[in-house]
Amino acid sequence: MAFAPRALIDHAAFRHNLHCVRRAAPHSRVWAVIKANGYGHGLLRAAKGLEAADGFAVARPDEGMALREAGVDKPILLLEGVLRGEELALASAARLQPVVHQRRHLDLLQGAATATPLTVWVKVDTGMHRLGFPPKEVDEVVHRLESMPSVGGKVGLITHLANADDRSDPLTLHQCEMVRGLPAASGRPLSIGNSGGVLGWPEAQGDWVRPGIMLYGVSPFTGTSAEQEGLRPVMTLQAPLIAVRRLEAGDAVGYGGSYRCPEAMPVGVIGIGYGDGYPRHAAEGTPVRIGDREVPLIGRVSMDMITVDLRRAPKVSVGDWATLWGEGVPVEHVAARAGTIAYELLCNVAERVDFLEYATP
C-alpha cells in the first residue's frame, strides 16, 4: 500500500475546459494562464494539457524561461513584466512578451539594445488599482513605446477585471467600456477577459482572453460550482485510509480534543495533512469521499493526518483511497469550509504529493 497522497491530473479535463473557453469566446485567441506552477498542477503538466491554447501567460520571467527551455514555442505573456535590464535581455532573446505597467519599464526599454524587437502590452488601470497606467496616460505611453527600436511598433493594451467573479457588479462593464473607449485601443490588440470575464461578460472578449482558474475546473464566480458552469475538475487529490479506530462515547479525537465522540463509533485516519497542502483550518464537517460514501472531517487537521467519522461508511478498509477534492468533492466546497478560496488550495499542494497524469474518455 502506498502511503503518499496523490494528485490525479486529468488531461481530458484540461482539454474540455479549454473548449469551454473557445465556445464562450469564439472570436478571441486564448492565453492559458499557467502561472504559480500551473495553479499547483505543475507548470509543464499544464502546458501539456493546454497545448491547444494560442499562447501561455505567466507571472514572472523565470516561468517563461522554463517553458522555453522545455521546448514550448508559443507566445508567452509576462503578466508582471520585468524589473531589470538582464530580465529584459532574457525576454527579448526568448521572445517573451512583457506587460508594461510603470514608468520604470519605459526607461528600461528606451535604452535597451534587444536581440529582437519586443512585443509589449501596456497595462491600463481601469479599476483594479494594483498595476498599470491611468487611462489618461495611455495614449502617450503607447506612442512613446512605438517609437522605440527595442519595441518595433508591436504594442497591445491589457487590463485586469477586479470584480468579474460577481455577475451583478457593474464595475466589470465599466472597466470594459473604459479601455475600449481609449483612442489607443483602435487598431491595436486588446486583452481584457479573465475566467469570469470569459464566461460572464461578452464585452470582455477582446482579441485575446486570459482564462486561469476555469481551465483547472473551478468556477470563477461566487455562488456557483464548476459543474454548474460546465467545467470539469483537472486535479483530484486523494490519500489512503491508513487506520480505522473503534472509539467509545466521550473519547476526544486529535490535538486539543475539540471533537468528542457522541457514541461508540469508527473513526478513520487518512494519510494527508497540512504538510501536504490540505487546509489546516478546514472545519469539522468538511466533506471527504471514500468509495461511494461522503464522510465528514472531525477533529483538527494535523501535519500528516486527518480524521473522519466513518459511521456512514462502515465497510471501508485500510488502504482504501479517500478523495479530498476533485471528482465527486468540489474543491470550492472544501475551500468554503476552510475559509479560503479554491485557488489557494490548488496552489498549496506540496511537492511530497505524488502527481499522476491520465486522461478520462
N, C-alpha and C positions, 0 to 999 in steps of 0.2 A: 504493500500500500504506500502510495506517495503521500508524504505529509505536507508538501508545499502547496500553498494556494496556487490557482491557475487562472489566467485571464484568457478566455477564448475569443479570438478576433475573427469575426465573420466577414470575409471579403465580399461575399454576395450582398451583405447588408450595406457595405460601403457603396457598391455599385447601385443598389436600389435607391439609397438616399441621394446620390448624385443625380440619378434620373429624376427624382422629385424636384431637385433644383431646376433642372432643364425644363421640366414640364411647367413649373411656375414662372420661369423667366426664359422663355424660348428664344428671345432675340438678344440675349446677353451672353457674353463669354464669362467663364467661371474661373475665378481664383479660388482654389480649395485651400482654406486656411488650415495649416498643419503645424502651427507654432506650438511651443510648450510641449515638445516631444510628441507631436500629434495628439494633443489633448490627453496625454497619458497612454496613448495606444502605441506609441513608437513612431518616430519621425519617418523612417524608411518604410515601415509597415503601412502607414497612412498614405505615403506617396505611391506605394504599390497598389493599394486598394482603390486609390482615386486617380489612377494613371490616365483615365479618360477625361480628366479636367483639362482646361485650356492652359492653366498655369497654377502655381502654388504661391501662397502668401505665408511669410514667416515674420517673426518679430525682429530678429537680430541677424547680423552678418554671419555669425558662426553657423546658424541654422541653414542659411542659404548656401554656404560653402560646403556643408556636409552633404547637401543634396547634389551639388555639382560633383563632388568627389565620388559620389555613388553612381554617377553617370546620368543623372537627371538633366535633360536638355531643354525643358520647358521654361517659359518666362517665370521668373521668381521675383516677387514683390517683397521689399523690406519695409514692414509697416512702421518701424520706429526709426528708419533712416540710418544714417551713420553719424559718428561723433568726431572721428579723427581722420586725418589725411590718409593714413595707411589703410583704414577701412574703406575709404572712398576708392583707393587704388585697387583693392581686392574686388570691390563691387564692379568696377569697370572691367577688370580682367575676366571676371566670372559672368559678366553680363547680367548682374543683378540690377533690379530697378528700385532705387531708394525713394522713399517718401521724403519730401522736403517740407519741414514743418516749423522752421525757425530761421532767423536771420543768419545764425552761425553757419547753416548749410549753404546759404548763398555765398558767404565769404569763402568757404571751402571749395565750392565749385568754381568760383571766379578765377582762382589762381591755380586750378588743378591741371596737370598735364596727364590726362587719362589715356589709357591704352586704346580704348574705343569710345566714341561719344555715348553718353548715358541716356537712357530713357528715365525720366523722373516724374513723380506725381506730387503735385502741390496739395498739401493738406489744408482744407478750408474748415475753420472752426464755425460751425453753424449752430452750436448749442451744447456740445459736449464740454467745452471749456477745459480741455485737457491738453491737447496738442493742436497746432495749426495756426494759420494766419486769419485775422479778422477779414470778413468779406470785402471791406473797403480797400484792403491792401493787395488783394489777389491779382488784379489786372497788372499792377506794377511789378509784382513778383514774377508773374508768368512772362511778361515781356523782357524782364532782365534775364531770366533763365534762357529764353530762346535766343538771346544774343551771345550766349557763352559757347565757345568752341567745345567745351567739355560736355555740353548737353546736346548740341546738334539739332536743336529745334523740336526734340521729342518730349513734349510736356503734356501730362494729363492732370485732371482735377479729381480729388478724392475727399470724401468727408465720412464721418462716422456717426451713426444714429445712436442717440443716448437712451431713448425710451421705446424702441421698437418692440420690446417684449410685451408692451401693453397696447393692444389693438385700438383701445379707446382714447389714447393720448394724442392730442392734436399736434404735439411738438414734432412728431415724425414727418407729417405732411409739410409743416412749416420749414423744417430743415431741407427737405427735398426741393421745395419751391425756391428757397433761398439760394441754393447752389446752382440750380438750373437757371435762375434769373441773372446770373453773373455774365457780363459780356465775354469774359474769358472762357465760359462754358461752350460758346458757339464754335463748332468745328474742331473741338478737342475731345479726346476720350474722357469719359466721366464714369466714376465708380462710387456708388452710394450704398447699395443694399448689403447688409449682413443677413444672417439667417432670418431674423424677424422681418426685415425689410423684404426679403425674397418672398416669404410666404404671406405676408400681411399687407404689403404696400406696393401696388403696381408702380407707383411714382418713383420707387427706389430702384427700379430695374433699368440701370443705365447700360453703357457699353460693356462694363464689367460688373459682376456681382461678387461678393466676398463671403460666401457661407462658411460658417465654422461649426457650431455645435450641432446643427441639424444633420451634418454629414456623419456624425457619430451616433445618430439615432436618438437624439434628445430634443424635446420640444423647446423652441426658443421663447415660448410665451408663458406668462404666468397663468396658472389655472388650467392648462391643458397637458395631456400626456403625448408622448411620441406616437402612440398608436392612433390617437385622435387626429394627429397631423399626418398620418400615413407613413410614418418613419419606422425603421427597424433598428433595434439596438445592435451596435457593432461589437461591443465588449460585454461578455458575460463573465462575471467574477465568481469563482467557485472555490470552495475549500472542503476538506474532508471532515467528516464526523470522526473525532479521534477517541471519544469515550461517551458512554451512557451511564449516568449515575441514577440510582434509585434513592431519593431523599425523602425525609419524613416531614410531616407538617411542622412548620415553625423553623425549619433549617434555613439559615441565611446563605445566600449564594454570592460569591465574589467579594472583591475589595469593598470594605465599608459595610457589607451586609445590607445593601439597600433593598434587596429583594428577599422576601421570606416566603417559603413555600406555603401556600394556603391549605395544602393537603399532601398526603403521600403522593409522589409524582416522579416521573422520569425526567431527568434534565440532561440535555445533550451538550457536549463540549465540542466546539468546532475550531479547527486549527487556523484561525486568522484573527488578526487584531490590528491595533493602530500602527504597529510596526510594519504592517503590510499595506497600509493605506485605508483600512476600514475606519470609519469616523469614530474618534474617541467619544464624542458626545451624542452618539446615537441613543435615542430614548428607548426605554422599555416598551415593547410592543412593535418595534421596527420589524418589518416582515423579512423572513428568511424562508426559502423554499427547499425542502428535502423531498426528492421524488415528486409526487403529485400533491404534496401537502404543504400548506403555508403554516409556519410556526412563528411565535413571537420571541424576539430577543428579551432576555431577562438579565438583571444584574448589570454591572459595569463592564464596559469593553476593556480588555487587558491588552498588553503589547502583542501577544501571540495567540490569544484565545478569546472566544465569546461563548456565552451560554444561552441556550434556548429551552423553552418549555416544550416538551415532547408529548404532552397529553393528547394532542391532535394527531400525532404520528407514532403510534405505539409499535409499529412493525419495522421501524428503521434500524439499521445495523451499523456498527463501527465500520468505517471505510466508505460508507455512502457519501456522495458528493452533495453539498449544500450550495445553493445559489444565493449569493448576497445581493447582486443586482444584475440586470441584463434580461435575458429571455425568461419571462414569467415573473420578474420582480423589477418594475420600472425604477431606474436609478433616481428619477425625480421624487418618488415616494420615500426612498431611503434618505435622500438629501433633506427633504422636508422634516423628517423625524430627527435629523441631526442638526437642524437649524442652519443649514447651509444651502448651496446650490450644486446641481449636478456637475458643473464644470470643475469645481474643487475636488469632488470625489474622484472623478476620472483622472485628473492631473496628479493626484496624490498616490496613485497605485505605485508601490515600491518596486525596486529592482529585484528584490528577493522573490517576487511572484514570478512563476513560470508563464511565459506567453506562448500560446499555441495558435497557429493560424489555420483556418479552414474556410470552406465556402458551402453554405447551405444551398439546396436546389433552388 
